[in-house]
Amino acid sequence: MPSVMIRKNDNGDLLFYVAKKDMEETIATVEKDSADEWGGTVVLTDGSEWYIDPISPPPEFPTTLRFKRA
């Protein structure tokens, strides 16, 4: 389960960065993205899917979270 840095870019999109793989992609969709919780299956623009148990309340960005491949 790699540590993933999530931050917002200048356009307000969320960026998903895995340092050990030097991989940075934009998050396309998040399964649960509301004022009450954030997480579930996260799909990146390259088509890969990652998973994190939903977090309540949603995290403030930038943040580092532990994800696993879906």
MDAnalysis code that builds the backbone (N, CA, C; Angstrom):
import MDAnalysis as mda
import numpy as np

u = mda.Universe.empty(210, n_residues=70, atom_resindex=np.repeat(np.arange(70), 3), trajectory=True)
u.add_TopologyAttr("name", ["N", "CA", "C"] * 70)
u.add_TopologyAttr("resid", np.arange(1, 71))
u.add_TopologyAttr("resname", ["MET", "PRO", "SER", "VAL", "MET", "ILE", "ARG", "LYS", "ASN", "ASP", "ASN", "GLY", "ASP", "LEU", "LEU", "PHE", "TYR", "VAL", "ALA", "LYS", "LYS", "ASP", "MET", "GLU", "GLU", "THR", "ILE", "ALA", "THR", "VAL", "GLU", "LYS", "ASP", "SER", "ALA", "ASP", "GLU", "TRP", "GLY", "GLY", "THR", "VAL", "VAL", "LEU", "THR", "ASP", "GLY", "SER", "GLU", "TRP", "TYR", "ILE", "ASP", "PRO", "ILE", "SER", "PRO", "PRO", "PRO", "GLU", "PHE", "PRO", "THR", "THR", "LEU", "ARG", "PHE", "LYS", "ARG", "ALA"])
u.atoms.positions = np.array([
    [0.835, -1.169, 0.000],
    [0.000, 0.000, 0.000],
    [0.886, 1.240, 0.000],
    [1.076, 1.830, -1.169],
    [1.963, 2.998, -1.235],
    [1.325, 4.257, -0.664],
    [2.193, 5.129, -0.178],
    [1.754, 6.453, 0.248],
    [1.583, 7.305, -0.993],
    [0.459, 7.990, -1.077],
    [0.129, 8.789, -2.248],
    [-0.113, 10.228, -1.809],
    [0.542, 11.157, -2.493],
    [0.329, 12.581, -2.234],
    [-0.781, 13.053, -3.170],
    [-1.797, 13.677, -2.616],
    [-2.879, 14.226, -3.428],
    [-2.906, 15.724, -3.197],
    [-2.896, 16.462, -4.295],
    [-2.939, 17.918, -4.217],
    [-3.767, 18.454, -5.369],
    [-4.151, 19.710, -5.273],
    [-4.903, 20.352, -6.347],
    [-3.945, 21.139, -7.232],
    [-4.174, 21.078, -8.561],
    [-3.371, 21.889, -9.467],
    [-4.037, 23.255, -9.641],
    [-3.495, 24.086, -10.509],
    [-4.009, 25.439, -10.702],
    [-5.440, 25.456, -11.234],
    [-5.846, 24.384, -11.928],
    [-7.207, 24.297, -12.484],
    [-8.209, 23.725, -11.481],
    [-7.740, 23.306, -10.300],
    [-8.623, 22.726, -9.299],
    [-8.769, 21.222, -9.411],
    [-8.070, 20.597, -10.387],
    [-8.097, 19.143, -10.525],
    [-7.216, 18.520, -9.445],
    [-7.586, 17.307, -9.012],
    [-6.769, 16.594, -8.036],
    [-5.684, 15.795, -8.743],
    [-4.449, 15.933, -8.275],
    [-3.320, 15.177, -8.818],
    [-2.947, 14.081, -7.837],
    [-2.634, 12.905, -8.374],
    [-2.325, 11.688, -7.624],
    [-0.850, 11.398, -7.878],
    [0.000, 11.473, -6.851],
    [1.436, 11.309, -7.032],
    [1.979, 10.205, -6.137],
    [2.627, 9.218, -6.757],
    [3.291, 8.128, -6.043],
    [4.795, 8.337, -6.204],
    [5.460, 8.731, -5.123],
    [6.876, 9.085, -5.184],
    [7.766, 7.910, -5.571],
    [7.528, 6.722, -5.000],
    [8.397, 5.577, -5.276],
    [8.359, 5.166, -6.745],
    [7.264, 5.462, -7.438],
    [7.153, 5.119, -8.853],
    [7.350, 6.340, -9.744],
    [7.551, 7.512, -9.127],
    [7.656, 8.774, -9.843],
    [6.501, 8.904, -10.848],
    [5.298, 8.617, -10.363],
    [4.099, 8.629, -11.192],
    [3.174, 9.751, -10.734],
    [2.758, 10.582, -11.674],
    [1.777, 11.616, -11.358],
    [0.697, 11.599, -12.428],
    [-0.547, 11.478, -11.998],
    [-1.707, 11.459, -12.896],
    [-2.811, 12.304, -12.289],
    [-3.704, 12.756, -13.139],
    [-4.883, 13.479, -12.682],
    [-5.962, 12.474, -12.307],
    [-6.679, 12.748, -11.235],
    [-7.787, 11.895, -10.827],
    [-8.987, 12.212, -11.716],
    [-9.517, 11.183, -12.390],
    [-10.675, 11.349, -13.269],
    [-11.972, 11.276, -12.472],
    [-12.107, 10.234, -11.618],
    [-13.315, 10.085, -10.810],
    [-12.977, 9.521, -9.435],
    [-13.830, 9.861, -8.479],
    [-13.748, 9.327, -7.122],
    [-15.128, 8.765, -6.808],
    [-15.172, 7.526, -6.354],
    [-16.446, 6.859, -6.080],
    [-17.319, 7.662, -5.115],
    [-16.748, 8.115, -4.017],
    [-17.499, 8.893, -3.025],
    [-16.800, 10.233, -2.840],
    [-17.451, 11.290, -3.312],
    [-16.871, 12.631, -3.237],
    [-17.976, 13.602, -2.835],
    [-18.227, 13.680, -1.523],
    [-19.293, 14.549, -1.022],
    [-18.772, 15.324, 0.181],
    [-19.624, 16.157, 0.731],
    [-19.247, 16.925, 1.920],
    [-19.108, 16.027, 3.146],
    [-19.698, 14.805, 3.074],
    [-19.669, 13.890, 4.213],
    [-18.523, 12.889, 4.182],
    [-18.139, 12.437, 2.980],
    [-17.051, 11.457, 2.884],
    [-16.364, 11.523, 1.528],
    [-15.129, 11.007, 1.510],
    [-14.322, 11.001, 0.290],
    [-13.573, 9.680, 0.245],
    [-13.535, 9.052, -0.944],
    [-12.751, 7.831, -1.102],
    [-13.470, 6.776, -1.902],
    [-13.106, 5.519, -1.647],
    [-13.604, 4.408, -2.440],
    [-12.665, 4.173, -3.614],
    [-13.227, 3.768, -4.746],
    [-12.416, 3.531, -5.939],
    [-12.109, 4.861, -6.613],
    [-10.819, 5.079, -6.882],
    [-10.349, 6.295, -7.542],
    [-9.810, 5.883, -8.906],
    [-10.327, 6.482, -9.968],
    [-9.882, 6.180, -11.329],
    [-9.035, 7.345, -11.820],
    [-7.847, 7.025, -12.348],
    [-6.946, 8.044, -12.868],
    [-7.138, 8.205, -14.372],
    [-6.618, 9.284, -14.921],
    [-6.778, 9.541, -16.354],
    [-6.063, 8.506, -17.218],
    [-5.097, 7.768, -16.668],
    [-4.428, 6.715, -17.439],
    [-5.208, 5.403, -17.405],
    [-6.373, 5.393, -16.707],
    [-7.216, 4.205, -16.646],
    [-6.968, 3.316, -15.441],
    [-5.904, 3.564, -14.680],
    [-5.623, 2.711, -13.522],
    [-6.600, 3.046, -12.391],
    [-6.864, 2.030, -11.559],
    [-7.797, 2.190, -10.444],
    [-7.090, 1.899, -9.133],
    [-7.354, 2.735, -8.139],
    [-6.787, 2.608, -6.811],
    [-7.934, 2.659, -5.815],
    [-7.695, 2.167, -4.596],
    [-8.762, 2.137, -3.603],
    [-8.266, 2.643, -2.253],
    [-9.142, 3.382, -1.585],
    [-8.930, 3.794, -0.196],
    [-10.288, 3.709, 0.495],
    [-10.290, 3.219, 1.730],
    [-11.540, 3.211, 2.487],
    [-12.037, 4.643, 2.602],
    [-13.337, 4.866, 2.416],
    [-13.863, 6.236, 2.502],
    [-13.507, 6.905, 3.829],
    [-13.171, 8.188, 3.731],
    [-12.743, 8.993, 4.872],
    [-13.857, 9.995, 5.188],
    [-14.212, 10.086, 6.477],
    [-15.224, 11.048, 6.890],
    [-14.712, 11.789, 8.118],
    [-14.635, 13.075, 8.093],
    [-14.945, 13.997, 7.010],
    [-13.853, 13.952, 5.940],
    [-14.131, 14.474, 4.737],
    [-13.141, 14.463, 3.660],
    [-11.855, 15.175, 4.074],
    [-10.716, 14.703, 3.555],
    [-9.439, 15.330, 3.914],
    [-9.275, 16.700, 3.264],
    [-8.418, 17.507, 3.848],
    [-8.001, 18.774, 3.246],
    [-6.831, 18.459, 2.324],
    [-6.781, 19.088, 1.160],
    [-5.692, 18.848, 0.216],
    [-4.747, 20.034, 0.227],
    [-3.423, 19.824, 0.176],
    [-2.723, 18.569, -0.089],
    [-2.665, 17.677, 1.143],
    [-2.589, 16.364, 0.866],
    [-2.479, 15.378, 1.934],
    [-1.793, 14.119, 1.399],
    [-1.297, 13.304, 2.301],
    [-0.706, 12.024, 1.930],
    [-1.567, 10.918, 2.550],
    [-1.977, 9.966, 1.704],
    [-2.851, 8.872, 2.139],
    [-2.299, 7.547, 1.642],
    [-2.716, 6.456, 2.251],
    [-2.286, 5.111, 1.846],
    [-3.371, 4.502, 0.956],
    [-3.014, 4.169, -0.272],
    [-3.916, 3.557, -1.248],
    [-3.439, 2.156, -1.592],
    [-4.336, 1.357, -2.146],
    [-3.956, 0.069, -2.723],
    [-4.555, -0.015, -4.116],
    [-3.937, -0.825, -4.968],
    [-4.483, -0.999, -6.322],
    [-5.826, -1.692, -6.251],
    [-6.767, -1.202, -7.034],
    [-8.112, -1.780, -7.037],
    [-8.156, -2.986, -7.952],
])
